[in-house]
Amino acid sequence: MSNWYLSRWTLTFFGLPEDYKPKLWAEIFDLIYYSNGAITHDEAYSMPSVRRRFYLNYLAKIKEDENKKTKSIPKNLSKIPKIPLRKR
């Protein structure tokens, strides 16, 4: 049997790198977790990668803005004054 049909290339498939799936799963998890359930696993998995990364970056920006707002609140306003209780 001749080997005329075999490719001369050492690699027979030019696919994705081995670390692609863990990165994909991490993106899907982050998108589901930080969207507070607004996006389901099936939606995130079937979503185009460009759109998925856009949503991840947008959620990251929103969370950073929330952190800045919480840090800008003065410490003394965050404490609620205690009201003394009357004894009966």
Secondary structure, DSSP 8 states (H G I E B T S, - for coil): ---TTS-SSS-S-----TTHHHHHHHHHHHHHHHTTTSS-HHHHHHS-HHHHHHHHHHHHHHHHHHHHHHHHS-HHHHS---------
